[in-house]
Amino acid sequence: MGDLVNRGPDSLACLRYVKALGDAAVAVLGNHDLHLICVAEGVEKPRKRDTLEAILEAPDRDELLAWLRQRPLMHAENGFALVHAGLLPEWTVARAAQLAREVESRLRARDYRGFLEKMYGDEPDRWDEKLSGVDRLRVIVNAMTRLRVCTVDGRMALEFKGEPGETRDAMIPWFDMPRRKSADHTIVVGHWSALGLLERSDIFALDTGCVWGRSLSAVRLEDRKVFQASCG
């Protein structure tokens, strides 16, 4: 569900392991994966809690980073859609997949660094089909890798990182937004560790705070059986 790196003590081993799985694994991009790519390219500074140094100093660094940059932003199959953070209410799964491809093509292009230099920012904070260029791509990236809650009028409140009950009255978890067009699929997400495990017909949230010493969760999609390992 994204964030292969920077969420535990051995980001290098995790990245190498999933890469070695080849076609047996589908890994979507998370905000920490994008952060690693930006740090490696010198367009972002490392953060105090980063665990990326081993990757940046590894002999296979360039190969790993190139592989990571080729990962999808979203994957949809058999009534499920995998995305790290969330989808905006205006998007059907099919439309979101199209928009994800727009970002992926820029990340995989020769001049990808130019996009990385302008990728970060909280504006625009809502979707408009008329958006173009970096503004359009930034909204897509923010929704799919950073989103937790929206305001009642559909804007992304990217500053919020708490639990659902801590939201202001004007904020709604993205998956509870009225008339959300992706509700006909089960959206499988990570990212929101304060949310914990959430299983519904339209949402499966799997980040149960392993990085904070709680548990690591996985779901077998065929029968929705949940598996957990303690990280304490």
GROMACS elastic network, one bead per residue, 0.5 to 0.9 nm:
[ bonds ]
;  ai    aj funct       b0    kb
    1     4     6  0.82150   500
    1    26     6  0.87180   500
    1    27     6  0.62692   500
    1    28     6  0.57273   500
    1    29     6  0.74511   500
    1    30     6  0.72959   500
    1    82     6  0.66929   500
    1    83     6  0.63386   500
    1    84     6  0.51592   500
    1    85     6  0.85841   500
    1   188     6  0.75842   500
    1   189     6  0.59643   500
    1   190     6  0.54936   500
    1   191     6  0.80276   500
    1   206     6  0.82202   500
    1   207     6  0.86964   500
    2     5     6  0.84409   500
    2    27     6  0.61003   500
    2    31     6  0.76658   500
    2    32     6  0.79672   500
    2    33     6  0.71639   500
    2    73     6  0.87333   500
    2    83     6  0.76474   500
    2    84     6  0.53434   500
    2    85     6  0.87766   500
    2   145     6  0.83745   500
    2   189     6  0.85677   500
    2   190     6  0.71547   500
    2   191     6  0.78991   500
    3     6     6  0.69537   500
    3     7     6  0.68348   500
    3    27     6  0.89455   500
    3    28     6  0.83321   500
    3    29     6  0.67043   500
    3    31     6  0.65903   500
    3    32     6  0.52039   500
    3    33     6  0.53824   500
    3    34     6  0.86202   500
    3    84     6  0.79494   500
    3   190     6  0.85872   500
    3   191     6  0.79868   500
    4     7     6  0.73028   500
    4     8     6  0.89994   500
    4    11     6  0.69727   500
    4    14     6  0.64863   500
    4    15     6  0.61430   500
    4    18     6  0.82582   500
    4    27     6  0.81373   500
    4    29     6  0.82752   500
    4    30     6  0.77793   500
    4    32     6  0.77558   500
    4    33     6  0.66108   500
    5     8     6  0.72341   500
    5    10     6  0.80282   500
    5    12     6  0.74527   500
    5    14     6  0.71005   500
    5    15     6  0.67808   500
    5    32     6  0.63903   500
    5    33     6  0.60880   500
    5    36     6  0.77635   500
    5    51     6  0.76108   500
    5    52     6  0.72614   500
    6     9     6  0.77054   500
    6    10     6  0.81713   500
    6    11     6  0.59015   500
    6    32     6  0.62955   500
    6    33     6  0.78956   500
    6    36     6  0.81917   500
    6    49     6  0.82206   500
    6    50     6  0.57478   500
    6    51     6  0.50103   500
    6    52     6  0.61950   500
    7    10     6  0.86162   500
    7    11     6  0.74157   500
    7    32     6  0.80908   500
    7    50     6  0.83709   500
    7    51     6  0.76192   500
    7   210     6  0.81635   500
    7   211     6  0.55326   500
    7   212     6  0.89990   500
    8    11     6  0.64051   500
    8    51     6  0.72288   500
    8   210     6  0.82031   500
    8   211     6  0.58501   500
    9    12     6  0.89447   500
    9    51     6  0.65591   500
   10    13     6  0.55766   500
   10    14     6  0.64424   500
   10    15     6  0.87985   500
   10    51     6  0.73835   500
   10    52     6  0.85879   500
   10    54     6  0.81664   500
   11    14     6  0.51276   500
   11    15     6  0.60956   500
   11    16     6  0.85874   500
   11    51     6  0.65834   500
   11    52     6  0.65404   500
   11    53     6  0.89767   500
   11    54     6  0.76318   500
   11    55     6  0.71285   500
   12    15     6  0.52438   500
   12    16     6  0.61849   500
   12    17     6  0.85412   500
   12    51     6  0.89182   500
   12    52     6  0.75799   500
   12    53     6  0.87867   500
   12    54     6  0.61377   500
   12    55     6  0.51461   500
   12    56     6  0.89172   500
   12    58     6  0.80497   500
   13    16     6  0.51575   500
   13    17     6  0.59904   500
   13    18     6  0.87064   500
   13    55     6  0.88330   500
   14    17     6  0.51177   500
   14    18     6  0.63116   500
   14    19     6  0.85327   500
   15    18     6  0.54904   500
   15    19     6  0.61053   500
   15    20     6  0.85554   500
   15    55     6  0.86114   500
   15    64     6  0.73202   500
   15    68     6  0.84025   500
   16    19     6  0.51628   500
   16    20     6  0.60701   500
   16    21     6  0.88253   500
   16    64     6  0.72628   500
   17    20     6  0.51808   500
   17    21     6  0.66018   500
   18    21     6  0.52000   500
   18    22     6  0.73420   500
   18    24     6  0.89418   500
   18    25     6  0.68260   500
   18    26     6  0.88374   500
   18    27     6  0.80410   500
   19    22     6  0.57686   500
   19    23     6  0.89447   500
   19    25     6  0.80991   500
   19    64     6  0.77149   500
   19    67     6  0.74518   500
   19    68     6  0.83388   500
   20    23     6  0.89721   500
   21    24     6  0.54483   500
   21    25     6  0.59041   500
   22    25     6  0.61679   500
   22    26     6  0.84934   500
   23    26     6  0.70498   500
   26    71     6  0.80298   500
   26    72     6  0.81958   500
   26    75     6  0.78999   500
   27    68     6  0.88995   500
   27    71     6  0.64315   500
   27    72     6  0.71247   500
   27    73     6  0.85897   500
   27    74     6  0.87779   500
   27    75     6  0.86155   500
   27    82     6  0.89003   500
   28    71     6  0.59038   500
   28    72     6  0.50849   500
   28    73     6  0.51083   500
   28    74     6  0.57628   500
   28    75     6  0.70901   500
   28    82     6  0.72292   500
   28    83     6  0.63512   500
   28    84     6  0.66535   500
   29    32     6  0.81845   500
   29    33     6  0.60253   500
   29    34     6  0.70283   500
   29    68     6  0.78797   500
   29    69     6  0.83272   500
   29    71     6  0.62011   500
   29    72     6  0.62301   500
   29    73     6  0.50819   500
   29    74     6  0.76325   500
   29    83     6  0.77963   500
   29    84     6  0.66305   500
   29   144     6  0.86542   500
   29   145     6  0.73145   500
   30    33     6  0.52483   500
   30    34     6  0.64720   500
   30    35     6  0.86595   500
   30    73     6  0.78012   500
   30    83     6  0.81962   500
   30    84     6  0.53505   500
   30    85     6  0.75980   500
   30   144     6  0.79438   500
   30   145     6  0.51662   500
   30   146     6  0.80555   500
   30   190     6  0.86652   500
   30   191     6  0.76628   500
   31    34     6  0.51596   500
   31    35     6  0.60883   500
   31    36     6  0.87370   500
   31    84     6  0.79902   500
   31    85     6  0.86738   500
   31   141     6  0.86235   500
   31   142     6  0.85510   500
   31   144     6  0.87387   500
   31   145     6  0.50842   500
   31   146     6  0.64922   500
   31   191     6  0.83876   500
   32    36     6  0.62004   500
   32    37     6  0.86777   500
   32   145     6  0.87153   500
   33    36     6  0.52139   500
   33    37     6  0.64863   500
   33    38     6  0.87809   500
   33    68     6  0.74285   500
   33    69     6  0.84872   500
   34    37     6  0.51016   500
   34    38     6  0.61975   500
   34    39     6  0.86197   500
   34    68     6  0.86909   500
   34    69     6  0.80103   500
   34   116     6  0.87575   500
   34   145     6  0.88903   500
   35    38     6  0.50839   500
   35    39     6  0.60898   500
   35    40     6  0.85305   500
   35    44     6  0.72972   500
   35    46     6  0.84686   500
   36    39     6  0.51051   500
   36    40     6  0.60812   500
   36    41     6  0.85728   500
   36    44     6  0.86127   500
   36    46     6  0.83802   500
   36    52     6  0.69883   500
   36    55     6  0.88986   500
   36    56     6  0.86300   500
   36    65     6  0.83282   500
   37    40     6  0.51560   500
   37    41     6  0.62634   500
   37    42     6  0.87157   500
   37    43     6  0.88690   500
   37    44     6  0.88144   500
   37    65     6  0.65856   500
   37    66     6  0.88809   500
   37    68     6  0.80416   500
   37    69     6  0.73112   500
   37   116     6  0.85118   500
   38    41     6  0.50671   500
   38    42     6  0.61724   500
   38    43     6  0.52857   500
   38    44     6  0.53172   500
   38    45     6  0.81922   500
   38   113     6  0.82686   500
   38   116     6  0.64442   500
   38   117     6  0.79821   500
   39    42     6  0.50149   500
   39    43     6  0.59811   500
   39    45     6  0.57555   500
   39    46     6  0.61531   500
   39    56     6  0.88136   500
   40    43     6  0.78099   500
   40    44     6  0.80921   500
   40    56     6  0.66622   500
   40    65     6  0.82235   500
   41    44     6  0.76715   500
   41   113     6  0.71531   500
   41   116     6  0.84855   500
   42    45     6  0.69929   500
   43   113     6  0.82554   500
   43   116     6  0.70675   500
   43   117     6  0.57433   500
   44   117     6  0.83116   500
   46    49     6  0.84629   500
   46    50     6  0.65430   500
   46    52     6  0.82854   500
   47    50     6  0.53333   500
   47    51     6  0.89803   500
   48    51     6  0.88712   500
   50    53     6  0.77702   500
   51    54     6  0.75015   500
   51    55     6  0.85862   500
   52    55     6  0.54581   500
   52    56     6  0.63685   500
   52    57     6  0.88258   500
   53    56     6  0.51011   500
   53    57     6  0.61983   500
   53    58     6  0.85232   500
   54    57     6  0.52049   500
   54    58     6  0.59203   500
   54    61     6  0.89680   500
   55    58     6  0.50813   500
   55    59     6  0.85533   500
   55    60     6  0.82321   500
   55    61     6  0.58884   500
   55    64     6  0.82284   500
   55    65     6  0.87463   500
   56    59     6  0.86731   500
   56    61     6  0.59414   500
   56    62     6  0.86177   500
   57    60     6  0.85791   500
   57    61     6  0.67564   500
   58    62     6  0.85375   500
   59    62     6  0.79035   500
   59    63     6  0.88627   500
   60    63     6  0.53660   500
   60    64     6  0.61982   500
   60    65     6  0.86577   500
   61    64     6  0.52138   500
   61    65     6  0.61067   500
   61    66     6  0.85313   500
   62    65     6  0.51663   500
   62    66     6  0.60183   500
   62    67     6  0.85110   500
   63    66     6  0.52153   500
   63    67     6  0.61976   500
   63    68     6  0.86492   500
   64    67     6  0.51320   500
   64    68     6  0.61440   500
   64    69     6  0.86391   500
   65    69     6  0.61066   500
   65    70     6  0.86911   500
   66    69     6  0.51755   500
   66    70     6  0.65162   500
   66   108     6  0.86777   500
   67    70     6  0.52524   500
   67    71     6  0.68824   500
   68    71     6  0.54229   500
   69    72     6  0.83818   500
   69   104     6  0.83174   500
   69   107     6  0.62698   500
   69   108     6  0.65614   500
   70   104     6  0.73590   500
   70   105     6  0.89967   500
   70   107     6  0.72811   500
   70   108     6  0.60237   500
   71    74     6  0.88542   500
   71   104     6  0.78420   500
   72    75     6  0.67799   500
   72   100     6  0.75715   500
   72   101     6  0.77922   500
   72   104     6  0.64123   500
   73    82     6  0.86738   500
   73    83     6  0.66504   500
   73    84     6  0.78434   500
   73    97     6  0.84921   500
   73   100     6  0.56342   500
   73   101     6  0.76324   500
   73   103     6  0.76717   500
   73   104     6  0.67036   500
   73   141     6  0.81042   500
   73   144     6  0.71691   500
   73   145     6  0.82105   500
   74    81     6  0.71500   500
   74    82     6  0.56370   500
   74    84     6  0.77304   500
   74    96     6  0.80621   500
   74    97     6  0.64047   500
   74   100     6  0.61841   500
   74   101     6  0.83802   500
   74   144     6  0.77292   500
   75    80     6  0.83247   500
   75    81     6  0.56613   500
   75    82     6  0.50678   500
   75    83     6  0.67865   500
   75    97     6  0.72374   500
   75   100     6  0.89468   500
   76    79     6  0.72502   500
   76    80     6  0.56617   500
   76    82     6  0.61350   500
   76    83     6  0.87555   500
   76    93     6  0.75440   500
   76    94     6  0.83198   500
   76    97     6  0.74329   500
   76   187     6  0.88806   500
   77    80     6  0.53761   500
   77    81     6  0.63822   500
   77    82     6  0.85423   500
   78    81     6  0.83762   500
   78   185     6  0.88226   500
   79   184     6  0.78558   500
   79   185     6  0.51058   500
   79   186     6  0.64029   500
   79   187     6  0.87010   500
   80   185     6  0.54416   500
   80   187     6  0.58413   500
   80   188     6  0.69682   500
   80   202     6  0.89010   500
   80   221     6  0.84483   500
   81    93     6  0.71542   500
   81   185     6  0.66596   500
   81   186     6  0.62754   500
   81   188     6  0.59873   500
   81   189     6  0.85446   500
   82   186     6  0.85923   500
   82   187     6  0.59690   500
   82   189     6  0.61657   500
   83    86     6  0.62947   500
   83    87     6  0.79826   500
   83   144     6  0.61084   500
   83   145     6  0.75744   500
   83   187     6  0.72755   500
   83   188     6  0.64134   500
   83   189     6  0.54283   500
   83   190     6  0.77151   500
   84   144     6  0.59547   500
   84   145     6  0.53184   500
   84   146     6  0.79281   500
   84   147     6  0.89485   500
   84   188     6  0.78986   500
   84   189     6  0.50203   500
   84   190     6  0.52527   500
   84   191     6  0.59473   500
   85   142     6  0.85534   500
   85   143     6  0.67386   500
   85   146     6  0.55402   500
   85   147     6  0.53718   500
   85   148     6  0.67621   500
   85   188     6  0.89068   500
   85   189     6  0.57123   500
   85   190     6  0.60829   500
   85   191     6  0.53729   500
   85   192     6  0.72097   500
   86   142     6  0.89564   500
   86   143     6  0.57329   500
   86   145     6  0.70496   500
   86   146     6  0.75920   500
   86   147     6  0.56256   500
   86   148     6  0.69474   500
   86   174     6  0.67976   500
   86   175     6  0.75662   500
   86   187     6  0.80033   500
   86   188     6  0.87861   500
   86   189     6  0.68822   500
   86   190     6  0.88329   500
   86   191     6  0.88496   500
   87    90     6  0.83479   500
   87    91     6  0.68328   500
   87    92     6  0.86680   500
   87    93     6  0.83904   500
   87    96     6  0.72898   500
   87   140     6  0.85729   500
   87   143     6  0.57830   500
   87   144     6  0.59967   500
   87   147     6  0.77599   500
   87   174     6  0.71502   500
   87   175     6  0.78536   500
   87   180     6  0.88710   500
   87   182     6  0.76529   500
   87   187     6  0.86751   500
   88    91     6  0.57821   500
   88    92     6  0.88087   500
   88    96     6  0.85209   500
   88   126     6  0.83720   500
   88   127     6  0.75885   500
   88   140     6  0.87683   500
   88   143     6  0.64891   500
   88   144     6  0.84741   500
   88   147     6  0.86113   500
   88   150     6  0.84655   500
   88   154     6  0.78493   500
   88   155     6  0.89146   500
   88   156     6  0.83676   500
   88   174     6  0.68567   500
   88   175     6  0.85131   500
   88   177     6  0.86477   500
   88   180     6  0.75685   500
   88   181     6  0.85405   500
   88   182     6  0.85205   500
   89    92     6  0.78979   500
   89   154     6  0.74707   500
   89   174     6  0.72693   500
   89   175     6  0.79169   500
   89   177     6  0.63878   500
   89   178     6  0.76074   500
   89   179     6  0.68652   500
   89   181     6  0.57623   500
   89   182     6  0.70969   500
   89   183     6  0.89307   500
   90   127     6  0.77758   500
   90   154     6  0.87770   500
   90   179     6  0.81959   500
   90   180     6  0.64067   500
   90   181     6  0.59709   500
   90   182     6  0.82016   500
   91    94     6  0.78163   500
   91    95     6  0.56558   500
   91    96     6  0.55710   500
   91   180     6  0.75134   500
   91   181     6  0.56648   500
   91   182     6  0.63233   500
   92    95     6  0.51289   500
   92    96     6  0.60662   500
   92    97     6  0.85346   500
   92   180     6  0.79996   500
   92   183     6  0.81388   500
   92   184     6  0.85248   500
   93    96     6  0.50212   500
   93    97     6  0.61031   500
   93    98     6  0.86858   500
   93   181     6  0.76120   500
   93   182     6  0.52453   500
   93   183     6  0.86096   500
   93   184     6  0.84243   500
   93   185     6  0.74087   500
   93   187     6  0.89197   500
   94    97     6  0.51599   500
   94    98     6  0.64573   500
   94    99     6  0.88511   500
   94   182     6  0.85876   500
   95    98     6  0.50870   500
   95    99     6  0.63152   500
   95   100     6  0.86352   500
   96    99     6  0.50253   500
   96   100     6  0.60728   500
   96   101     6  0.86517   500
   96   140     6  0.84568   500
   96   182     6  0.86946   500
   97   100     6  0.50226   500
   97   101     6  0.63611   500
   97   102     6  0.89220   500
   98   101     6  0.52163   500
   98   102     6  0.67270   500
   99   102     6  0.51418   500
   99   103     6  0.68698   500
   99   104     6  0.88449   500
   99   137     6  0.81945   500
   99   140     6  0.68487   500
  100   103     6  0.53493   500
  100   104     6  0.62091   500
  100   105     6  0.86997   500
  100   137     6  0.87640   500
  100   140     6  0.69964   500
  100   141     6  0.80600   500
  100   144     6  0.83568   500
  101   105     6  0.60193   500
  101   106     6  0.86765   500
  102   105     6  0.54011   500
  102   106     6  0.67229   500
  102   107     6  0.89931   500
  102   137     6  0.73373   500
  102   140     6  0.89014   500
  103   106     6  0.52608   500
  103   107     6  0.63054   500
  103   108     6  0.86921   500
  103   137     6  0.59461   500
  103   138     6  0.86165   500
  103   140     6  0.74886   500
  103   141     6  0.73381   500
  104   107     6  0.50402   500
  104   108     6  0.60955   500
  104   109     6  0.84845   500
  105   108     6  0.51739   500
  105   109     6  0.60122   500
  105   112     6  0.88400   500
  106   109     6  0.50757   500
  106   110     6  0.82942   500
  106   111     6  0.77337   500
  106   112     6  0.57252   500
  106   115     6  0.69012   500
  106   137     6  0.89556   500
  107   110     6  0.83529   500
  107   111     6  0.82562   500
  107   113     6  0.79965   500
  107   115     6  0.73876   500
  107   116     6  0.79527   500
  108   111     6  0.83164   500
  108   112     6  0.63403   500
  109   112     6  0.52018   500
  109   113     6  0.88424   500
  110   113     6  0.80757   500
  111   114     6  0.57555   500
  111   115     6  0.73669   500
  112   115     6  0.52976   500
  112   116     6  0.64401   500
  112   117     6  0.89057   500
  113   117     6  0.62848   500
  113   118     6  0.89849   500
  114   117     6  0.53058   500
  114   118     6  0.69700   500
  114   119     6  0.88286   500
  115   118     6  0.54342   500
  115   119     6  0.58929   500
  115   134     6  0.73347   500
  116   120     6  0.76140   500
  117   120     6  0.75574   500
  118   121     6  0.79148   500
  118   134     6  0.68764   500
  118   135     6  0.89997   500
  118   138     6  0.82745   500
  119   134     6  0.69300   500
  119   135     6  0.84580   500
  119   137     6  0.75997   500
  119   138     6  0.56170   500
  119   141     6  0.79848   500
  120   123     6  0.89263   500
  120   138     6  0.69744   500
  120   141     6  0.88993   500
  120   142     6  0.83985   500
  121   124     6  0.81499   500
  121   138     6  0.73832   500
  121   142     6  0.84725   500
  122   125     6  0.60362   500
  122   138     6  0.81807   500
  122   139     6  0.81728   500
  122   142     6  0.76816   500
  122   156     6  0.84988   500
  122   157     6  0.88148   500
  122   158     6  0.70456   500
  122   159     6  0.88111   500
  123   126     6  0.79722   500
  123   135     6  0.74687   500
  123   138     6  0.78399   500
  123   139     6  0.75380   500
  124   127     6  0.77008   500
  124   131     6  0.89937   500
  124   135     6  0.63898   500
  124   136     6  0.81317   500
  124   138     6  0.76865   500
  124   139     6  0.64137   500
  124   155     6  0.88644   500
  124   156     6  0.89608   500
  125   139     6  0.67291   500
  125   142     6  0.86347   500
  125   154     6  0.87372   500
  125   155     6  0.53810   500
  125   156     6  0.52524   500
  125   157     6  0.76111   500
  125   158     6  0.82936   500
  126   139     6  0.68710   500
  126   154     6  0.64906   500
  126   156     6  0.60468   500
  127   130     6  0.86889   500
  127   131     6  0.76432   500
  127   136     6  0.79338   500
  127   139     6  0.66441   500
  127   140     6  0.82193   500
  127   154     6  0.82336   500
  127   155     6  0.78510   500
  128   131     6  0.55461   500
  128   136     6  0.80922   500
  129   132     6  0.81959   500
  129   136     6  0.82848   500
  130   136     6  0.83214   500
  131   134     6  0.87008   500
  131   135     6  0.63508   500
  131   137     6  0.86123   500
  132   135     6  0.60079   500
  132   137     6  0.75912   500
  133   136     6  0.55651   500
  133   137     6  0.65766   500
  133   138     6  0.87505   500
  134   137     6  0.50824   500
  134   138     6  0.58684   500
  134   139     6  0.86203   500
  135   138     6  0.51558   500
  135   139     6  0.64220   500
  135   140     6  0.88641   500
  136   139     6  0.54961   500
  136   140     6  0.66122   500
  136   141     6  0.89261   500
  137   140     6  0.51414   500
  137   141     6  0.61979   500
  137   142     6  0.85705   500
  138   141     6  0.50972   500
  138   142     6  0.59764   500
  138   143     6  0.84900   500
  139   142     6  0.51350   500
  139   143     6  0.60913   500
  139   144     6  0.85649   500
  139   156     6  0.89854   500
  140   143     6  0.53041   500
  140   144     6  0.61659   500
  140   145     6  0.84783   500
  141   144     6  0.52884   500
  141   145     6  0.58333   500
  141   146     6  0.76097   500
  142   145     6  0.54108   500
  142   146     6  0.50044   500
  142   147     6  0.62764   500
  142   156     6  0.84449   500
  142   158     6  0.80304   500
  143   146     6  0.57196   500
  143   148     6  0.83917   500
  143   156     6  0.75367   500
  143   158     6  0.88428   500
  144   147     6  0.65485   500
  145   191     6  0.75871   500
  146   158     6  0.67304   500
  146   191     6  0.74504   500
  146   192     6  0.88389   500
  147   150     6  0.79023   500
  147   156     6  0.67178   500
  147   157     6  0.75307   500
  147   158     6  0.60251   500
  147   160     6  0.87937   500
  147   173     6  0.89197   500
  147   174     6  0.73930   500
  147   191     6  0.84794   500
  147   192     6  0.85914   500
  148   156     6  0.80084   500
  148   157     6  0.75686   500
  148   158     6  0.70545   500
  148   160     6  0.71412   500
  148   161     6  0.72731   500
  148   164     6  0.89405   500
  148   172     6  0.85875   500
  148   173     6  0.59443   500
  148   174     6  0.60106   500
  148   175     6  0.86359   500
  148   191     6  0.82619   500
  148   192     6  0.66802   500
  149   155     6  0.86576   500
  149   156     6  0.63743   500
  149   157     6  0.57744   500
  149   158     6  0.72777   500
  149   160     6  0.71210   500
  149   161     6  0.88016   500
  149   164     6  0.83944   500
  149   167     6  0.83043   500
  149   171     6  0.61265   500
  149   172     6  0.52788   500
  149   175     6  0.82589   500
  149   176     6  0.89778   500
  149   177     6  0.88516   500
  150   153     6  0.77334   500
  150   154     6  0.55786   500
  150   155     6  0.53165   500
  150   157     6  0.53182   500
  150   158     6  0.81465   500
  150   170     6  0.83200   500
  150   171     6  0.55019   500
  150   172     6  0.53374   500
  150   173     6  0.62298   500
  150   174     6  0.55877   500
  150   177     6  0.76199   500
  151   154     6  0.53045   500
  151   155     6  0.52187   500
  151   156     6  0.64756   500
  151   157     6  0.64347   500
  151   169     6  0.88418   500
  151   170     6  0.54507   500
  151   172     6  0.61009   500
  151   173     6  0.87385   500
  151   174     6  0.88574   500
  151   177     6  0.89508   500
  152   155     6  0.74777   500
  152   169     6  0.87523   500
  152   170     6  0.56128   500
  152   171     6  0.60646   500
  152   172     6  0.66628   500
  152   177     6  0.77587   500
  152   178     6  0.88498   500
  153   170     6  0.86511   500
  154   174     6  0.88388   500
  154   177     6  0.80261   500
  156   159     6  0.87438   500
  156   174     6  0.85120   500
  157   160     6  0.60754   500
  157   171     6  0.76377   500
  158   161     6  0.78727   500
  160   163     6  0.88391   500
  160   167     6  0.77938   500
  161   192     6  0.75474   500
  161   193     6  0.88910   500
  161   194     6  0.75526   500
  162   165     6  0.81986   500
  162   166     6  0.62210   500
  162   167     6  0.75104   500
  162   192     6  0.84678   500
  162   193     6  0.88625   500
  162   194     6  0.60129   500
  162   195     6  0.79216   500
  163   166     6  0.53891   500
  163   167     6  0.72267   500
  163   192     6  0.85313   500
  163   193     6  0.86939   500
  163   194     6  0.52164   500
  163   195     6  0.56041   500
  163   196     6  0.89017   500
  164   167     6  0.56840   500
  164   171     6  0.89947   500
  164   172     6  0.79302   500
  164   173     6  0.67918   500
  164   194     6  0.81750   500
  164   195     6  0.67322   500
  165   168     6  0.83747   500
  167   170     6  0.77259   500
  167   171     6  0.57336   500
  167   172     6  0.73390   500
  167   173     6  0.86212   500
  168   171     6  0.54217   500
  168   172     6  0.83406   500
  169   172     6  0.77741   500
  171   174     6  0.89167   500
  172   175     6  0.81285   500
  172   176     6  0.64104   500
  172   177     6  0.63393   500
  173   176     6  0.54005   500
  173   177     6  0.67296   500
  174   177     6  0.54493   500
  174   180     6  0.84972   500
  175   178     6  0.86676   500
  175   180     6  0.73134   500
  175   182     6  0.88300   500
  175   183     6  0.79629   500
  175   187     6  0.87698   500
  175   202     6  0.81174   500
  175   203     6  0.72166   500
  176   179     6  0.87405   500
  176   180     6  0.75756   500
  177   180     6  0.57397   500
  178   181     6  0.89734   500
  179   182     6  0.88523   500
  179   183     6  0.82675   500
  180   183     6  0.58930   500
  181   184     6  0.72892   500
  182   185     6  0.60011   500
  182   186     6  0.82877   500
  182   187     6  0.78708   500
  182   202     6  0.82098   500
  183   186     6  0.70334   500
  183   187     6  0.78901   500
  183   201     6  0.85290   500
  183   202     6  0.53827   500
  183   203     6  0.80992   500
  184   201     6  0.86800   500
  184   202     6  0.66923   500
  185   201     6  0.78756   500
  185   202     6  0.57243   500
  185   203     6  0.79880   500
  186   200     6  0.78371   500
  186   201     6  0.59262   500
  186   204     6  0.66943   500
  187   201     6  0.88181   500
  187   202     6  0.60268   500
  187   204     6  0.60769   500
  187   205     6  0.81125   500
  188   202     6  0.86389   500
  188   203     6  0.59773   500
  188   205     6  0.59124   500
  188   206     6  0.73960   500
  189   192     6  0.82596   500
  189   203     6  0.77214   500
  189   204     6  0.62941   500
  189   206     6  0.61738   500
  189   207     6  0.75981   500
  190   193     6  0.73432   500
  190   204     6  0.85784   500
  190   205     6  0.56797   500
  190   206     6  0.51472   500
  190   208     6  0.83797   500
  191   194     6  0.88984   500
  191   205     6  0.83896   500
  191   206     6  0.82485   500
  191   207     6  0.60302   500
  192   195     6  0.55052   500
  192   196     6  0.72629   500
  192   205     6  0.78141   500
  192   206     6  0.84722   500
  192   207     6  0.61587   500
  192   208     6  0.82348   500
  192   209     6  0.85357   500
  193   196     6  0.55412   500
  193   197     6  0.85374   500
  193   205     6  0.88905   500
  193   206     6  0.81907   500
  193   208     6  0.53733   500
  193   210     6  0.83677   500
  193   211     6  0.87444   500
  193   212     6  0.86932   500
  194   207     6  0.81591   500
  194   208     6  0.75116   500
  194   209     6  0.71671   500
  195   198     6  0.74700   500
  195   205     6  0.78302   500
  195   207     6  0.76877   500
  195   208     6  0.75147   500
  195   209     6  0.89369   500
  196   205     6  0.70447   500
  196   206     6  0.68959   500
  196   207     6  0.59266   500
  196   209     6  0.70378   500
  197   204     6  0.75142   500
  197   205     6  0.54596   500
  197   206     6  0.53277   500
  197   207     6  0.66006   500
  197   208     6  0.57509   500
  197   217     6  0.79704   500
  198   203     6  0.71574   500
  198   204     6  0.56034   500
  198   206     6  0.70378   500
  199   202     6  0.81191   500
  199   203     6  0.60189   500
  199   205     6  0.65822   500
  199   206     6  0.85747   500
  199   224     6  0.88701   500
  200   203     6  0.51214   500
  200   204     6  0.62287   500
  200   205     6  0.89435   500
  201   204     6  0.78243   500
  204   219     6  0.85855   500
  205   208     6  0.82943   500
  206   216     6  0.81598   500
  206   217     6  0.57811   500
  206   218     6  0.65827   500
  206   219     6  0.78292   500
  207   210     6  0.75376   500
  207   215     6  0.84607   500
  207   216     6  0.72291   500
  207   217     6  0.67663   500
  207   218     6  0.88695   500
  208   211     6  0.86505   500
  208   212     6  0.88461   500
  208   214     6  0.65986   500
  208   215     6  0.55871   500
  208   216     6  0.60730   500
  208   217     6  0.63769   500
  209   212     6  0.51796   500
  209   213     6  0.65740   500
  209   214     6  0.51570   500
  209   215     6  0.58834   500
  209   216     6  0.69430   500
  209   217     6  0.89163   500
  209   231     6  0.85471   500
  210   213     6  0.50761   500
  210   217     6  0.82447   500
  210   229     6  0.86968   500
  210   230     6  0.75938   500
  210   231     6  0.54308   500
  210   232     6  0.79247   500
  211   214     6  0.72297   500
  211   215     6  0.81845   500
  211   216     6  0.84726   500
  211   231     6  0.76860   500
  212   215     6  0.83866   500
  212   231     6  0.80751   500
  212   232     6  0.82219   500
  213   230     6  0.77030   500
  214   229     6  0.87908   500
  214   230     6  0.62226   500
  214   231     6  0.53160   500
  214   232     6  0.57084   500
  215   228     6  0.63327   500
  215   229     6  0.54916   500
  215   232     6  0.72994   500
  216   227     6  0.82685   500
  216   228     6  0.54907   500
  216   229     6  0.52104   500
  216   230     6  0.64198   500
  216   231     6  0.66178   500
  217   226     6  0.69518   500
  217   227     6  0.57115   500
  217   229     6  0.66653   500
  217   230     6  0.89404   500
  218   225     6  0.84376   500
  218   226     6  0.57587   500
  218   227     6  0.52119   500
  218   228     6  0.64371   500
  218   229     6  0.89925   500
  219   222     6  0.88185   500
  219   223     6  0.85750   500
  219   224     6  0.58310   500
  219   225     6  0.55769   500
  219   227     6  0.60964   500
  219   228     6  0.87599   500
  220   223     6  0.61863   500
  220   224     6  0.52230   500
  220   225     6  0.53071   500
  220   226     6  0.64771   500
  220   227     6  0.79508   500
  221   225     6  0.71914   500
  221   226     6  0.88836   500
  222   225     6  0.79955   500
